[in-house]
Amino acid sequence: MLPLKIIRLKHLCHPLPMGCDSLLDQLGSCSTEDKIFDVVGKNKAKLSVKHVGHAINLLWQFQKERPQMLRTIDFIRKHPQFMVLRVLAENKIDLMDDETLVDMLYNALRLNVESHDSMVQQLMVEAWGRIQRFSMATLSKFAVCLTDQHMYHSPIMGEIADIVSRKLGFIQDARILSSLMLSVSAMISPRLRNCLIEKAEFLMDTNDFSEFNTSRRIAQFLRNTKFSYRPLLEKCNKIFLQNIKCLDADNISIILGVYQSLHFNNCDFRLAAKWRLTELLNTYADPASFVRLFAALGPLSGPEVRERLESAILLMVEEFSPSQTLAIIETMEEMECRNVQLIQKIALTLHKQLDLYKPVDIARVTQALLSLRCQNPELCAELRRLLVSYLHRSVVPYEVSMLTRVLSLLPSLRIDHLIPARIDAVLAQCNLSDLNALAIAITKWVRIGSSYQSGTSAVYMKLLQRLNECGLERLQKADRMDLLLEELKYISGEWFEEVLAEETMATFERLICQITGSNVPEFALFLAKTNCLHTGLLDQISSVTLEHINKIHYTAIYAVLLPFTILNYDPPQAEEFFESCIQRIRPYLNLCDPHLLVLFAYSLALAGYFPEDIIKTIFHVDFLAKLDSQLDTLPKALNMRIRLRLMELNRAACLECPEFQTPWFHDRYCQQLLNKGNISVSPLQQQIQEILGQLLGGSIYAKASVFTPYYYFIDFECVLDKHQKPLPFVDQSTMLLSKKEKMPWEPDNKFIGEKQLPPGAQRVVVEFLDSKAFCKNSHHIKGETVMKKRHLEILGYHVVQIPHFEWNSMELSTKDAWVEYLKQKIFAEES
């Protein structure tokens, strides 16, 4: 070792001045572990508490300074002189002061001394006895020791949480606070959580706060408490961006994971992380480091970088540990990887490691392999065997739910007869999310059983009935909206809609007074997802939003708006409500993530609101360039959704606000969608087309599957002259626009075809509205359908809408009735 290095290590360990203690000086001058052990071996009888503590501290400092792959912790732990140090430490516990005691425990755990080792246990017992007198710095370090031993829910951690609650006002060091926050996160009440957040915000605002590890721990605390407090996250994010050049793949991976868990998408950080990780790409050569880099960079990268990553993984795949292989395959799932060679090689490695995985890990492996469409029948059979085996023994509700859900995804015609009993045993303990997963699996097995195993179907039907009862009972007993929203966050599908939806809304109506400024975005988002119109609940959301608009973070305004615009509902004081939402986000247009601002503006467009400053911000070239960069880092499904919403917003702005002079620049995008699309005529459309032809006098008077200007797709089009007589179409082919054809409108957005009509003639659109056009619990038309009608009318069409519940009603059961119905719709409405 270089002399400067030795001096720095001595400084870190705070030794006594030279000459005061020759043995301490000898330890301080050691540059390797062997030299420390040599000093210990020659001076066993002379070693005091300070000597033992200093020696163990130095051993950890040497390891800490090295990269992970160069550490020699196993060598230290097995060394005879390290055993001597452990025995001496255990015998001298009574002589240790508080700081030395906790430092000894901390360093021992860092050197992988097992939790059941007598030295660690004695240190733990002694520390617990002194815990009330610890300084906050010592208490923080002790809490980390508990975390290292996975004692998140232990009585000792509960006592630490109580001390933090009582002495929070005395903590002035953000590093100490963040460490305590993260350690006690599993043991705190909402009140203490809010106090800790308030204290963290205060320290961040008043102190020189630039150390990224502290911010990372605060962000992890928010993730652990499932509380997406945006103001604090933004402060942390600002520090991460300031320190981006110092962040390694580990830290970036942790931060991205926290953001994903809290649904906090920050464009600037994603772009900065992508740049930093790409910069690190050539510096990570060992498997452990490269796995972390792959997990962080893979989902953010473009095709070229992905190819490099996948090629590197192919060369290392056989060196991965089970946990590393799992991380790789789940990242490949997130990347939607289609590299067949890599998938097969990972599958072979997994097959060798299956016995080393825990039950939940087996479920995760199976899920990932199915998503990657892995073709390996032997591996599939082994995974099924393990899932069934673990399911027979599991008693943890979440585990049973996850194993059952994944098992149902595997192809099999034979259902194990012991599984229903295992599911039945945990039903009463399952939350709604677990029950939903079980219901999906059981419903699938009922269908399989009815086809292949006549006796099995009855067993699962009975189980499904009990599951329904448990779900309804859980809703009826719910008394806290926040907890209920957490359980319902990821629930969707037939079981919820058919069994729980009505009772869920009744429960929310019972808990309506618990809608607050803090939970209103999440509740609004849930209502939007259900597609159910409940005016009382929406009115309460509107009222709470107006009252607490300044307490709702500007990034959450989109979620608040969503149910109103999707479900096409105007609350009381609608204009004030929408204007308040617009005013809340207006000062932050330059801070909003580009994709979020697009979604917000599109949501407003559904309701017919077009704030000029927001529209012009979005369609500025600088904004669009930033949006394009961000979209490259987003998952494929979200990327495609944002591009579609941008096109729809562009169309709406051009049609409804021509005075903004927004350019239409989505021709090529729409052409690509048309080329990818598969237009087919359903039997119902054929039926309507036949009846239209009968009504109008022949098939030449109606055109099916038409694309209008701005690429709206309509079911049927006909043209009536000024006397309401149908005019024939010369060309009956589907109106698809090829790349070589001229667009059917001029630069001034006038449809050329309109000029070709005789004076007084009118284009008529006939649209069949299926169930997707309406709210699920009523015949109320949704916002997207209303906007489409509005736009078609601007383009000069008369729009006739045929709701599915009218067309399929008992009154319209004959051809004559259908003809008369269309006659009334087209001619009476037109007149």
Protein Blocks (a to p, Z undefined) as FASTA:
>chain_A
ZZklmmmmmmmnopacehjamklmmmmmpcbfklmmmmmmmmmmmpcfklmmmmmmmmmm
mmmmpcfklpcklmmmmpmklmmmmmmmmmmmmmpcfklmmmmmmmmmmnopafklmklm
mmmmmmmmmmmmpcfklmmmmmmmmmmnopakgmklmmmmmmmmmmmmmpcbfklmmmmm
mmmmmmccfklmmmmmmmmmmmmmmmccfbfklmmmmmmmmmmnopacfklmmmmmmmmm
mmmmmpcfklmmmmmmmmmmnopacfklmmmmmmmmmmmmmmpmbfklmmmmmmmmmmmp
cfklmmmmmmmmmmmmmmpcfklmmmmmmmmmmnopabfklmmmmmmmmmmmmmmpcfkl
mmmmmmmmmmnopacfklmmmmmmmmmmmmmmpcbfklmmmmmmmmmmpgcfbdcfklmm
mmmmmmmmpcfklmmmmmmmmmmmmmmmmmmmmmlmmmmmmmmmmmmmmmmmmmmmpcbf
klmmmmmmmggcjklmmmmmmmmmmmmmmmmmmpcfklmmmmmmmmmmnopacfklmmmm
mmmmmmmmmmpcfklmmmmmmmmmmnopacehklmmmmmmmmmmmmmmmmpcfklmmmmm
mmmmmnopacfklmmmmmpfklmmmmmmmmmmpcfklmmmmmmmmmmmmmmmmmmmmmno
pacfklmmmmmmmmmpccdddfklmmmmmmmmmmnopaklpcehiadehhiacfbdcddd
fkopacddfblcdcdddfkbccfbdfkopafklmmpcehiacdddddddfklpcfkbcbd
cfklmmmmmmmmmnopacddddfklmmmmklmcfklmmmmmmmmmmmmmZZ
